[in-house]
Amino acid sequence: QIHLVESGGGVAQPGGSLRLACAASGIRVSLNDVAWYRQGPGSERILVARLNKDGSKEYVDSVKGRFILSRDNAENTVYLHMDDLNLADTAPYYCNLVTVIPGLGEYDYWGQGTRVTVSS
């Protein structure tokens, strides 16, 4: 079975830092696209950053220069380093993995989420 487990959420002050981790089991993160989403109150999940299997990275404009993706293949984990946090970063964050199975199409998997709260 495939599971994604997020960790690293918590409370940070404005300007502070957190590091989120998405640990995968049953599938290799290095062979698939892994993304982080966050969800505002009453809104849909929005993409924050994506680490593609080819190593390329994408970031939403609001986090560029502050958030950095990294991947540890040995730990089968993708990290989201978040610096210079601000109040607008407060949200539950979800890890998403998309895999392509030839002949069957795309499948995506979600973790349970980890909450980030930025507060003074």
C-alpha positions in Angstrom: 0.0 0.0 0.0 1.0 3.6 -0.6 1.1 6.0 2.2 2.3 9.6 2.6 2.9 11.0 6.1 3.5 14.7 6.7 5.3 16.1 9.7 7.0 19.2 10.8 4.0 21.6 11.2 3.7 23.7 14.2 3.6 27.3 15.4 6.1 29.9 14.2 6.4 33.6 14.6 6.3 35.9 11.6 9.7 35.8 9.9 10.4 32.4 11.4 11.0 29.0 9.7 9.6 25.5 9.6 10.5 22.4 7.7 7.8 20.1 6.5 8.5 16.5 5.6 6.5 14.1 3.4 7.6 10.6 4.0 6.4 8.0 1.5 6.1 4.3 1.8 5.1 1.8 -0.9 6.3 4.2 -3.7 9.5 6.0 -4.6 9.3 9.8 -4.4 12.3 10.0 -6.8 10.2 8.4 -9.6 7.1 10.6 -9.2 6.0 14.2 -9.0 5.5 15.3 -5.4 3.7 18.5 -4.5 2.7 20.5 -1.4 -0.7 22.1 -1.2 -2.4 24.2 1.4 -6.0 25.0 2.2 -7.4 28.2 3.4 -10.6 28.4 5.4 -13.6 27.5 3.2 -11.4 27.2 0.1 -10.0 24.6 -2.0 -6.5 23.2 -1.7 -4.0 25.3 -3.7 -0.7 24.3 -5.0 2.3 25.7 -3.1 5.2 23.9 -4.7 6.0 20.9 -6.8 9.1 18.7 -7.1 9.0 16.8 -10.4 10.6 13.5 -10.9 13.1 15.0 -13.2 14.3 17.3 -10.4 12.7 20.5 -11.6 10.8 22.6 -9.1 7.8 24.9 -9.3 6.7 27.4 -6.8 3.6 29.6 -6.5 4.6 33.3 -6.7 3.7 34.0 -3.1 6.3 31.6 -1.8 9.1 32.1 -4.3 12.3 33.0 -2.6 11.0 31.9 0.8 10.2 28.2 0.4 12.6 25.6 -1.0 11.9 22.0 -1.9 14.4 19.2 -1.4 14.3 15.4 -1.7 16.2 12.7 0.2 16.1 9.6 -1.9 17.6 7.4 0.8 14.8 8.5 3.2 12.2 8.5 0.5 11.1 11.9 1.7 10.4 15.3 0.2 10.9 18.4 2.4 9.5 21.9 2.2 11.8 24.4 3.9 9.8 27.5 4.7 11.6 30.7 5.7 10.4 34.2 6.4 6.9 32.9 7.3 4.0 35.3 7.3 0.5 35.2 8.6 -0.8 34.3 5.1 1.1 31.0 5.3 -1.1 29.8 8.1 -2.9 26.7 6.8 -3.0 22.9 6.8 -0.4 21.7 4.3 -0.9 18.5 2.4 1.6 16.3 0.5 0.4 15.0 -2.9 2.1 12.4 -5.1 1.1 11.7 -8.7 2.1 8.5 -10.4 1.5 7.3 -13.9 0.7 3.7 -14.5 1.1 2.8 -18.2 -2.2 1.8 -19.7 -4.2 2.9 -16.6 -3.5 6.6 -16.3 -2.6 8.9 -13.4 -3.2 8.1 -9.8 -2.7 10.6 -7.0 -2.2 10.1 -3.3 -2.6 12.5 -0.3 -1.2 12.6 3.1 -3.3 13.5 6.2 -1.9 17.0 6.4 0.1 19.0 8.9 -0.9 22.3 10.2 1.2 25.4 10.1 0.3 28.4 12.2 2.1 31.7 12.0 1.3 33.9 14.9 3.0 36.6 16.9 
